[in-house]
């Protein structure tokens, strides 16, 4: 709600504080959202692709389709790692597409 200013004033730093609290409790969607913030360097966070990859992985392994999709993107582009890995990207896109993540299915088809 704070991130989008829905019902409250928009406050990205407060959103990140709440994502961190929920992520510490293992909430997959919070882990994914926090990963996005680290990947993009938003809300006062420094861009850190390795940290983003770590957060996405934890959320993806817990079954979060958006995080599985983001893992596919990271592997395809080689973000947070030494080199791209198309096979791993396909694996993560496949997992995400099984949960009806349409962009994952499109990327897998490509």
C-alpha positions in Angstrom: 0.0 0.0 0.0 2.8 2.4 0.8 4.7 1.6 -2.4 1.8 2.5 -4.6 0.2 5.1 -2.3 -3.0 3.1 -2.1 -5.1 4.4 0.9 -2.0 6.0 2.4 0.6 8.5 1.3 3.2 7.0 -1.1 6.3 6.2 0.9 8.8 3.8 -0.8 11.1 3.7 2.2 8.3 2.7 4.6 7.3 0.0 2.0 10.9 -1.3 2.1 10.9 -1.4 5.9 7.7 -3.5 5.8 9.0 -5.7 3.0 12.1 -6.4 5.2 10.0 -7.3 8.2 7.8 -9.7 6.2 10.9 -11.1 4.3 12.5 -11.9 7.7 9.5 -14.0 8.4 9.9 -15.8 5.1 7.0 -14.2 3.2 7.6 -15.1 -0.5 6.0 -12.1 -2.0 7.9 -9.7 0.3 11.1 -11.4 -0.6 10.3 -11.0 -4.3 9.3 -7.3 -3.9 12.5 -6.6 -1.8 14.5 -8.3 -4.5 13.0 -6.0 -7.1 14.1 -3.0 -5.0 17.6 -4.3 -4.7 17.8 -5.1 -8.4 16.7 -1.6 -9.4 18.4 0.3 -6.5 15.1 1.9 -5.4 13.8 3.3 -2.2 17.2 4.3 -0.9 18.8 0.9 -1.5 21.9 0.6 -3.6 21.5 -1.6 -6.6 22.8 -5.1 -5.7 22.0 -7.8 -8.3 23.6 -10.5 -6.1 21.3 -9.6 -3.2 18.4 -9.5 -5.6 19.2 -12.9 -6.9 19.5 -14.3 -3.4 16.0 -12.9 -2.4 14.4 -14.0 -5.7 15.9 -17.5 -5.1 14.4 -17.8 -1.6 11.0 -16.7 -2.8 11.1 -18.8 -6.0 12.0 -21.9 -4.0 9.0 -21.2 -1.8 6.8 -21.3 -5.0 6.4 -17.5 -5.7 5.6 -17.4 -9.5 6.8 -13.7 -9.9 10.1 -14.6 -8.2 10.5 -17.7 -10.5 10.0 -15.4 -13.5 12.5 -12.9 -12.1 15.0 -15.8 -11.6 14.5 -16.6 -15.3 15.2 -13.0 -16.3 18.3 -12.9 -14.1 19.7 -16.1 -15.5 18.9 -15.1 -19.1 20.7 -11.7 -18.7 23.5 -13.0 -16.4 22.5 -10.6 -13.6 24.1 -11.2 -10.2 26.3 -14.0 -11.6 29.4 -14.6 -13.7 27.6 -15.4 -17.0 24.1 -16.0 -18.4 22.7 -19.5 -18.3 19.9 -20.1 -20.8 19.1 -23.5 -19.4 18.6 -22.3 -15.9 16.5 -19.4 -17.3 14.3 -21.9 -19.1 14.0 -24.0 -15.9 12.7 -21.0 -13.9 10.4 -19.8 -16.7 9.0 -23.3 -16.8 8.3 -23.4 -13.1 6.7 -19.9 -13.2 4.6 -20.8 -16.3 3.1 -23.8 -14.4 1.5 -21.2 -12.1 0.0 -19.4 -15.1 2.5 -16.6 -15.2 1.9 -15.5 -18.7 5.1 -13.6 -19.3 7.1 -16.6 -18.1 5.2 -18.7 -20.7 6.0 -16.2 -23.4 9.7 -16.0 -22.5 9.9 -19.8 -22.3 8.3 -20.0 -25.8 10.9 -17.6 -27.1 
